[in-house]
Amino acid sequence: MTAKPWHLDRRELLRGGGVALSLPLLQAMGRAGPGAPPPPKRMLVSYFAYGAYMPNATTGVPDGRDKPHDEWSWWPCKDPGPLTFNKSSQPFADLKEHVSYLRGLDHAGGWTMGGHSSGDVFATGADMTNKEKQNNISIDQAAANTHGHLTRYPSLVLGTEGGTGSYGMSKTLSHRGPGRPIPALHKPNEIFSRLFTPYEGESVGAVRARLKREASVLDLLGENSRDYQARLGREDRATLDEYLESVRAIEKRVERTNQWTQQPLPKVDAKALNLAAPQTDPKEYIRCLYDLIFLAFRTDSTRFATLMLESEYSSDSATWNYATHALGYKGATHDLAHKRPVESGHWDRWRAEQHAYFLKRLRDAREGDGTMLDRTLVLWGSAHPHASHSAKNYPLQLAGGGALGFRHGALHAFEGTKKVPLANLFVSMLNAVDVPVDKFADSTGAMTELNR
């Protein structure tokens, strides 16, 4: 994993613009002719804040008492085995063969961070309390480091609030490595422009000339810095080395952008998207973000993405009142995690409806001999159960990947003697998208329970 990932950051992507065209190209992409290469393998990690309604016990794991399963529990059924669906999980009922629920998994590195702050390590598994205080690489970037060069954009990093936030209050799931969070994009118009019309009406020749000038400046910066390095003390040399690494990373991105100017941009019709959807209409806004991820995957503009649907600290954002806009709930969305009103279950179901919308788009899109969902792994969940602020037993659903070796249709319980780190799933997910790793974060091996 030596290649540096390239995310959609304003300093690292050409400025947007251009003309949106129609969709026939997308219709044809799913039909593979004789001798055509296999469709790509993809991965999305999607996160929702404030946990989920788990009335069975403080951590959401059944406490052993013989109680009926709550019809509004986030978990679709009580006992491990074939899935049945309650009211909260009903939106996934006709996706049964494509989804699995995973109970009892979490990151030990987040246990002492508190429920909200543990969202920082959802996609990394880092031990931020002790040895990795600046976090570490996220699963999407581990994949992008290996295969990101195959697409115009190595990864797509989205979040409903944008930016990075701060340690313990992250607004992004993606991290290049320690101290290197990747800013999330959150404005649909800007995301569309950067994905599909990135040259702002410039000619290809003008773009290449500008890139050549930028490369020359970067070369000069590198040469001058190396000349200066010999006169510095140890700490200053370390700081300069970090700076030079950043310069080299930008050099690679400039070079790769120049290479991709040789390839035509995909034809996508912006009129098919509600790019003006405001956050005060959370259904339209969230579905637009999912639509953009779908189109990025469908056009093979990228194969790895993250989406932080809400951060755990959103009081300065419209997402603080999503439940008000979506359900008419009288109070901040965060309050649902603590007061446990009847709206708790309705809110989980509403969120399930939005995620099921995305999964069904993937399922209904033919690709090769199957569907896009068959070759796309989608992890959806949060970093703590409802109300308790516990950072154990994350609510987790894994979908897709039927053609990548995954079998679905069950609730799996990793409890007691079966307890393993969530990072074991990450190892299996990475291997499934052809990133050969034996270990990720605190993993103890690959997860085989979902294998075909």
Protein Blocks (a to p, Z undefined) as FASTA:
>chain_A
ZZccddddfklccceedjdddfklmmmmmpccehiacddddddddddehiaadfkbmnop
aghiacdddfkbfblbfbgcjddddfklmmmmmmmmmcccdehiacfklmmnojklmmmm
mmnopafklmmmnopadfklmmmmmmmmmpmblbacddfkgpjbpghiacbfbdfbghia
cdddfbfklmmmmmmmmngopafklmmmmmmmmmmmmmmmmmmmmmmmmmpcfklmmmmm
mmmmmmmmmmmmmmmmmmmmmpccddddfklpcfkbcfklmmlmmmmmmmmmmmmmmnom
afbdcddfbafblklbfklmmmmmmnopacdfklmmmnopaklmmmmmmmmmmmmmmmmm
mmmmcghjbcfklmcccddddfbdehklpaghiadddeejklnopaehiacddehjlpcc
fklmmmmmmmmnopacfbecjbfbdcfklpZZ
